[in-house]
């Protein structure tokens, strides 16, 4: 279910990777190390957005800033 929500946001908003079916090149591994679920959860918590629905949370200025830091 979570993957479908993230996919619906589009690649410019949320990138997802499968451990079993996707290729993990060096760039993808670096993005996951710098970003990733745990890091994003901590970041978004600092902005009191952890209870927002994904479509709101991932389209905030805070999330946009996070993407810029990671990429």
Secondary structure as UniProt FT lines:
FT   HELIX           2..9
FT   TURN            11..13
FT   TURN            19..21
FT   HELIX           26..34
FT   HELIX           36..46
FT   TURN            47..48
FT   TURN            50..51
FT   HELIX           54..57
FT   TURN            58..59
FT   HELIX           61..70
//
